[in-house]
């Protein structure tokens, strides 16, 4: 191309922000016109959201201003909401304008997967953004306040968390830690508070080491969590949830963490999808369009057994690095790099000073795993913002 190629990145999640940061580091000035589009002027750290949702941390600690991460001389930031992708026209429609592109990176993030459970979309809360966790935190506090006005409504103090994956387990660990402070603040007997974690799969933390899962459940049960594993939610209502066996659990708070799907705009744009996600090529491209790259929750990457990797922050971060490399390769007409996910380990928090994890062949529990969780978090902060961001946001 004789003119400067235009790269548009949709979404400043893990994949999108890392792509933008790597491009600004590697591209020469005037080598490409890079635009990052995001509906908020901040990047939020999804793996931190369970803490402000429960009220054990401030929402501000889970967000980073985008303009503190990007070089505005190399990356233009547009604060807007994407409404439509038109791949055949090489255009993206925003709520307040239109962008044309030569290369597109789709990192719009996922949406809650309800699996068709009636009432779930309408009546359950989701831990998906800074605004959603603010709402959950205030909602939880409001339930305690309402109970003081209506002491016969013990269901106000009952919390149902659907899904025992990473988000669900990490959230109930924080919520259990928060309950004693709330009971003291509102003068409520802690014995009245009930927390249920409901999971349709036969185990909590599916795919995790069974020994560590047993440890995690023991820790959380001692904190007052009631598990209902191998139990599906059949219906969600304003009053509670109906589960398998026709048991109805009356609850003032229902939070769904049971899965995500891709973004609805991919289906609407005519991409071939599976649950709203695109099975990308080895170079992270859309099979239909060589100039479109898909990262994060919108993408599907298969493992050696032919099964999709779960969409995690770790895989999205690695995708962002390879996506930027391949964009530059396209511009410079050099060889692209095949994406190969390298699992550096997984750590799940269980609340204050408690976690489980696997790093290499080593199993971690308790405070050791909790320290590793902090190291993992600080490593990501270093990737996107260097030492200054680690100092500012790191949880030492």
C-alpha positions in Angstrom: 0.0 0.0 0.0 1.4 3.4 -0.9 -0.5 5.2 1.9 -0.1 4.5 5.6 -2.1 1.3 6.5 -4.9 1.8 9.0 -5.2 -0.6 12.0 -8.3 -0.4 14.1 -8.5 -2.2 17.5 -11.9 -2.8 18.9 -11.9 -3.2 22.7 -9.3 -2.4 25.4 -9.5 -5.7 27.2 -6.4 -7.9 27.7 -6.0 -8.8 24.1 -6.8 -5.3 22.7 -4.7 -3.3 25.1 -1.6 -5.6 24.8 -1.9 -5.4 21.0 -2.0 -1.6 21.1 1.0 -1.4 23.5 3.1 -3.8 21.5 2.3 -2.0 18.2 3.4 1.4 19.7 6.6 -0.2 20.9 7.5 -1.9 17.6 6.2 0.3 14.9 8.1 3.3 13.6 6.4 6.7 13.4 4.2 7.0 10.4 4.5 3.2 9.7 0.8 2.7 10.5 -2.2 4.6 11.6 -3.4 2.8 14.8 -6.7 3.5 16.4 -7.9 1.9 19.7 -11.7 2.1 20.3 -13.2 1.4 23.7 -16.5 2.5 25.3 -14.7 3.5 28.6 -11.5 5.6 28.9 -10.0 2.9 31.1 -8.8 -0.7 30.9 -10.1 -2.9 33.7 -8.4 -5.9 35.1 -11.0 -8.6 34.9 -9.2 -10.9 37.3 -9.6 -8.3 40.1 -13.3 -7.7 39.7 -14.4 -10.3 42.2 -12.9 -8.2 45.0 -14.7 -4.9 44.5 -17.9 -6.8 43.7 -17.8 -8.3 47.2 -16.7 -5.0 48.7 -13.2 -6.2 49.8 -11.4 -3.7 47.5 -12.2 -0.4 45.7 -13.3 -0.5 42.1 -10.6 2.1 41.2 -7.9 -0.5 42.0 -9.2 -2.7 39.2 -8.9 0.0 36.5 -6.2 1.8 34.6 -6.6 5.0 32.5 -6.0 4.1 28.9 -4.2 7.4 28.2 -1.6 6.4 30.8 -0.8 3.2 28.9 -0.7 4.4 25.3 1.5 6.8 23.4 -0.9 9.2 21.7 1.7 10.0 19.0 1.5 6.4 17.9 -2.0 5.3 18.9 -5.2 7.3 18.6 -7.8 6.6 21.3 -11.5 6.9 20.5 -13.9 6.6 23.4 -17.1 5.3 21.7 -19.3 2.2 21.5 -19.1 -0.1 18.6 -22.5 -0.8 17.1 -21.7 -2.7 13.9 -18.8 -4.4 12.0 -19.0 -4.4 8.2 -16.1 -6.7 7.1 -16.9 -6.6 3.4 -16.8 -2.8 3.5 -13.8 -2.7 5.8 -15.7 -0.4 8.1 -16.7 -0.2 11.8 -19.8 1.7 12.8 -19.7 3.5 16.1 -22.5 5.2 18.0 -21.1 8.6 16.9 -19.3 7.9 13.6 -17.6 5.5 11.2 -14.0 4.1 11.0 -12.4 2.6 8.0 -9.6 0.1 8.3 -7.1 -2.0 6.4 -6.5 -4.3 9.4 -9.0 -4.9 12.1 -8.5 -6.5 15.6 -11.6 -7.6 17.3 -11.2 -7.8 21.1 -14.7 -6.7 22.1 -15.0 -9.2 25.0 -17.7 -11.7 25.7 -21.2 -11.7 27.1 -22.8 -13.8 29.8 -23.8 -17.3 28.6 -27.2 -18.2 30.1 -27.5 -21.6 28.4 -31.2 -20.8 27.9 -32.1 -20.9 31.6 -35.4 -19.0 31.9 -35.1 -15.7 33.9 -31.4 -15.7 34.2 -30.7 -12.8 31.9 -33.5 -10.7 33.5 -32.9 -11.4 37.2 -29.3 -12.4 37.8 -26.3 -10.0 38.2 -23.0 -10.5 36.4 -19.4 -9.7 37.4 -18.4 -8.3 34.0 -17.3 -4.6 34.4 -16.4 -1.8 36.8 -20.0 -0.6 36.7 -21.5 -4.0 37.3 -19.3 -4.7 40.3 -20.2 -1.3 41.8 -23.8 -2.2 41.4 -23.3 -5.6 43.0 -21.5 -4.1 46.0 -24.2 -1.6 46.6 -26.9 -4.2 46.1 -25.3 -6.5 48.7 -25.2 -3.7 51.3 -28.8 -2.7 50.4 -29.9 -6.3 51.2 -28.6 -5.9 54.7 -30.3 -2.5 55.1 -33.6 -4.0 53.8 -33.4 -6.8 56.3 -33.1 -4.4 59.2 -36.4 -2.8 58.0 -38.1 -6.2 57.4 -36.5 -8.7 59.8 -39.0 -11.5 58.7 -37.4 -11.4 55.2 -34.4 -13.6 55.9 -34.1 -14.3 52.1 -32.5 -10.8 51.9 -29.5 -12.4 53.6 -29.4 -15.3 51.2 -26.9 -15.2 48.3 -26.9 -17.6 45.3 -23.8 -17.7 43.1 -24.3 -19.7 40.0 -21.2 -21.3 38.6 -18.2 -22.7 40.4 -15.5 -21.8 37.9 -12.8 -19.3 38.6 -15.0 -16.2 38.9 -17.6 -17.9 41.1 -15.0 -19.5 43.4 -13.0 -16.3 43.8 -16.1 -14.2 44.4 -17.5 -16.4 47.1 -14.1 -16.4 48.9 -14.2 -12.6 49.0 -17.9 -12.4 49.9 -17.4 -14.8 52.8 -14.6 -12.5 54.0 -16.8 -9.5 53.7 -19.9 -10.9 55.6 -18.5 -10.5 59.2 -17.9 -6.8 58.6 -21.3 -6.3 57.1 -22.9 -8.1 60.0 -21.1 -5.9 62.4 -22.0 -2.7 60.5 -25.7 -3.6 60.3 -25.9 -5.5 63.6 -27.0 -8.7 61.9 -26.5 -12.2 63.4 -23.9 -13.9 61.0 -25.8 -17.2 61.4 -28.6 -15.8 59.3 -26.5 -15.2 56.3 -26.5 -18.0 53.7 -24.2 -18.3 50.7 -24.9 -21.0 48.1 -22.6 -21.9 45.2 -24.5 -23.9 42.6 -22.6 -25.8 39.8 -24.1 -28.1 37.2 -20.8 -29.8 36.5 -19.8 -32.8 38.7 -17.0 -30.8 40.3 -16.1 -27.2 41.3 -13.3 -25.6 39.2 -13.7 -28.1 36.3 -10.3 -29.1 34.9 -8.4 -28.1 38.0 -6.4 -30.6 40.0 -8.8 -32.7 42.2 -6.6 -32.5 45.3 -6.6 -28.7 45.1 -10.3 -28.5 44.4 -11.0 -30.6 47.5 -8.7 -28.2 49.5 -10.5 -25.1 48.1 -14.0 -26.5 48.9 -12.9 -27.3 52.5 -11.5 -23.8 53.0 -14.7 -22.2 51.6 -17.1 -24.5 53.5 -15.3 -23.5 56.7 -16.1 -19.9 55.7 -19.8 -20.8 55.5 -20.3 -21.6 51.9 -22.9 -24.2 51.0 -22.0 -26.0 47.8 -24.5 -27.7 45.5 -22.3 -29.4 42.9 -23.8 -31.5 40.1 -26.9 -29.4 40.5 -28.3 -27.4 37.6 -30.3 -24.1 37.9 -33.6 -24.7 36.1 -35.1 -21.3 36.4 -34.3 -17.9 37.9 -37.1 -15.7 39.3 -37.1 -12.3 41.1 -37.5 -14.3 44.4 -34.8 -16.9 43.9 -33.8 -20.0 41.9 -35.3 -23.3 41.1 -32.7 -26.1 41.0 -32.7 -29.7 40.0 -34.9 -31.8 42.2 -37.5 -29.0 42.2 -35.9 -27.3 45.2 -36.5 -23.6 45.3 -33.9 -21.4 47.1 -35.4 -18.1 48.0 -32.7 -15.4 47.7 -32.4 -11.6 47.6 -29.2 -11.8 45.5 -28.5 -14.1 42.5 -25.1 -13.7 40.7 -24.4 -15.7 37.6 -20.8 -16.6 36.8 -21.5 -19.8 34.9 -20.0 -19.0 31.5 -19.5 -16.5 28.7 -20.0 -16.5 25.0 -18.6 -14.2 22.3 -19.9 -10.9 21.2 -23.3 -10.7 19.4 -21.9 -8.3 16.8 -19.8 -11.1 15.3 -22.9 -13.1 14.4 -24.6 -10.0 13.1 -21.6 -9.2 10.9 -21.8 -12.6 9.2 -18.8 -14.3 10.7 -18.9 -18.1 11.2 -19.1 -18.5 14.9 -19.6 -21.0 17.7 -21.5 -19.5 20.6 -20.6 -16.1 19.3 -16.8 -16.9 19.1 -14.6 -17.4 16.0 -12.3 -20.3 15.6 -9.2 -18.4 14.5 -6.3 -19.6 12.2 -2.9 -20.3 13.6 -2.1 -16.6 13.0 -5.2 -15.5 15.0 -7.0 -14.4 11.8 -10.6 -14.9 10.9 -10.8 -17.8 8.4 -13.0 -15.6 6.2 -11.0 -12.4 6.2 -7.2 -12.3 6.2 -7.1 -8.7 7.4 -9.2 -9.4 10.5 -7.6 -10.7 13.8 -9.7 -12.0 16.7 -8.4 -12.0 20.3 -9.7 -12.7 23.8 -13.2 -13.9 24.5 -14.3 -13.6 20.9 -11.8 -16.1 19.7 -11.5 -19.9 19.9 -8.0 -21.5 20.0 -7.8 -25.3 20.0 -5.4 -27.3 22.1 -3.4 -30.4 21.0 -6.4 -32.6 21.9 -8.7 -30.6 19.6 -10.6 -28.9 22.4 -10.9 -25.1 22.8 -8.7 -23.4 25.5 -10.9 -21.7 28.1 -10.9 -17.9 27.5 -8.6 -16.5 30.1 -6.7 -13.3 30.7 -3.4 -15.3 30.2 -4.3 -16.5 26.8 -5.7 -13.1 25.7 -2.5 -11.4 26.8 -0.4 -13.9 24.8 -2.7 -13.4 21.8 -2.2 -9.6 22.0 1.6 -10.1 21.7 1.3 -12.4 18.7 -1.4 -10.4 17.1 0.8 -7.2 17.2 3.7 -9.2 15.7 1.6 -10.5 12.9 0.1 -7.1 12.1 3.6 -5.7 11.7 4.6 -8.8 9.6 1.7 -8.0 7.3 2.7 -4.4 7.0 6.4 -5.2 6.4 5.6 -8.2 4.2 7.5 -10.6 6.5 6.6 -14.0 7.9 3.9 -14.2 10.5 4.2 -16.1 13.8 2.1 -19.1 14.7 0.2 -18.6 18.0 1.1 -21.3 20.5 -0.4 -20.9 24.0 2.1 -21.4 26.8 0.4 -22.1 30.1 2.4 -20.4 32.7 0.2 -21.8 35.5 -3.1 -21.0 37.1 -3.9 -19.6 40.5 -7.4 -19.2 42.0 -8.0 -16.9 45.1 -10.1 -18.2 48.0 -10.2 -14.9 49.9 -7.7 -13.3 52.2 -4.3 -15.1 52.3 -5.9 -18.3 50.7 -5.5 -19.6 47.2 -4.7 -22.7 45.2 -2.6 -23.0 42.1 -0.5 -25.0 39.8 2.8 -23.6 38.4 4.6 -26.1 36.3 4.3 -29.4 38.1 4.1 -27.8 41.5 0.8 -27.6 43.4 0.4 -24.6 45.6 -2.0 -24.0 48.6 -2.8 -21.4 51.2 -0.6 -18.4 51.7 2.0 -19.6 49.2 -0.5 -19.7 46.4 -1.9 -16.3 47.5 1.5 -14.8 47.2 1.9 -16.4 43.7 -1.5 -14.8 42.8 0.0 -11.4 43.6 3.1 -12.1 41.6 0.9 -13.1 38.6 -1.1 -9.9 38.9 2.0 -7.7 39.2 3.6 -9.4 36.1 0.6 -8.4 34.1 0.8 -4.8 35.4 4.4 -4.8 34.3 3.5 -6.0 30.8 1.1 -3.2 30.2 2.6 -0.3 32.2 6.1 -1.2 33.4 7.5 -0.6 36.8 5.6 2.6 37.5 2.2 0.8 37.1 3.4 -2.0 39.3 4.3 0.5 42.0 1.0 2.3 41.7 -1.3 -0.6 41.4 0.5 -3.6 42.7 -0.9 -5.4 45.8 2.3 -5.9 47.9 
